[in-house]
């Protein structure tokens, strides 16, 4: 069996990404990719089982890049301010090409959701580190029932709901986070 060439896989993804950007997601297909790469369609199938598999790889690549860019862009300040910056940063990415990519994952939707859970795991880890680094956040609120990890899951669930909303009311969400983390209770 012939060994796969990672360089060719990257080239195929580059061609797919370019086609999607210039001609739309509908233009991405195995034959066109193969033709532009100067290889047989069967060669493309050695790397990707279908168009959906290619779109899934592009979606995952997009989110990895967005999370890396987010980590570079949002670097300091209280957790709540970072959370707001992260929310709007990722919301903007969702409304650009990521949303269209994710909505195009027809037959690999389950695989797409599994990979999105992995991306969410990276985001959860990042948020948890940011929360733990915030010296202004109250530490007396955590318990067995109300853990930092559970709080981060709660935040992500609500952020995702807000991302889906046409006109999200984020003011209440961020006010709740601020009151939980920064307001002393008697």
N, C-alpha and C positions, 0 to 999 in steps of 0.2 A: 504494500500500500504506500502510495506517495505521501510524503510529509507536507503538511500545509505550510504555506508561506505567509507569515504575519504581515509582511509588507504588502502582499497582494490583497489580503483582507482589508488592510487600511486603505489601499487604493480604491477598492470596491466601495467602501464606506464613504470615502471622499467624493467619488463620482455620484453616489446616491444622494449625499448631502447637497452637492451642487445642483443636481437635477431637481431636488425638492425645492431648493431656494429659488431657482430660476424659472422652473416650469410648473411647480406645484407637486404635491404628494401623488396625485393621480398619474403623473408622468413616470414615476419610479416603477420600473419593472425589470425583471431578470434579463430579458433579451436586450433592452436598451443599455443596461449597465454593462452587460457582456460586450456589446458592440463598442461602447466607448472605451472599455478597458482593453479591447483587442484580444479577448479570450472567448472561448466557447461558453454557451449558456451553462453547460454541464459543469464547467469550472466554477462558476458562481455558486451553483448548487453544492459544490464541495465545501463552501464556507457558510452558506445560508440556505435553509430549507425552503424559504419562500420570501415573497416581498414583505410579508408581515414580519418575518424574522429580521429582515434588514431594517425595517422601521422600528422594531423593538430595540435593535442595537443602537440606532440613531437616538432614540428616546433616552436610553440609558446613558449614552455618551453625553447627551445634552444636559441631563440632570447632574451627572458627575461634574461637568464643567461649571454648571450654575452653582453647585454647592461649594466648589473650590473658589470660585469668584466671590461668593458670598462671604466665605471665611476671610478672604483678603480685604474685602470692602468694609465689613462690619467687625471692628476690632476692639473697641473700647466703650466705656460708659456703663451706666447701670443696666442690669439685665433687661428691665422693661423697655428702655430706649433701644437696646440692641434688638429686642424682640420685635418692636415696631419696624425698625429698619429691615430686619429679615423678612417680616411679613410683606412689606411693600416691594422689597427686592424680588422675592419669589413670586408674588402676585403679578408683577410686571412680566416675569419670564413665562408664567402660565398663559398670560394673554397674548404673548407673542407666539413663537413657533411651538413651544412645548405643548400647549393645549391642542393644537391641530395634530401634532404627532401622536399624542396619547389617544385622541379620538379616532385616529386612523387604524388603531391596532385591532382589526377585526378578529381573525381566527386565533390570535395569540393574546387575547385580552387577559386570560388567567395568568399567563406567563408575565405579561406586562404588569399586572397587579402585584405579582410576587416580587418582581424587580423593584417596583415602586416601594414595597414594604422595606426592601433593603436600603433604598435611598432614604426613606423615612427614618430608618435606624441610624444612618449617618447624621441626619438632621437632629434626631433625638439626642445623640451623643454630644453634638455641638452645643445644643441648648442646655443640656445638663452641665457641661463644663462652664458655660457662660454664667449659669445660675450660681454654681458653686464658687465662682471667682468674684461674685458681687458682694463685697464686704458691707454694703449698705442694706442688703436684703435681710429681713428678719430670719433668725435661725431657730427661734422658739416655737415656730408653727408646725414643724415636722413631727410626725408620729408614725406609728405602725400603719394607721389607716390613711394618713395624708403624707405620703412620701414625696420626695423631690421627683423621683421617676414617674410616679402617678400624676403629679402636677404637670410634668412635661407632656405626658400622653394626653391629658385633658386639654392642654394648650394647643397641641397639634390637631386634635379632633375639631376644636372650635376654629382654628385657623383655616383648616380645609373647608369647613362649612362656609366661612366668610369668603374664601377664594371663589367658591362656586356661586355666591350671590352676585346678582347684577350690580346692586348698589349696596355694598356692605357697610353696616353701621359698626365701625371699628372702635368708636369712642367708648362705648360701654365696655367692650371686651378689654381694652387697655386700662380703663379706669378700675375694673375689677382686679386685674393683675397688680396694678399699683397698690390698691388697698390691701390686698392679701400680703404682698411682700414688704411694703414700706410703712404701713400704718400701725402704730402701736395700739393694742387692744387692752382694755382694762378689765 
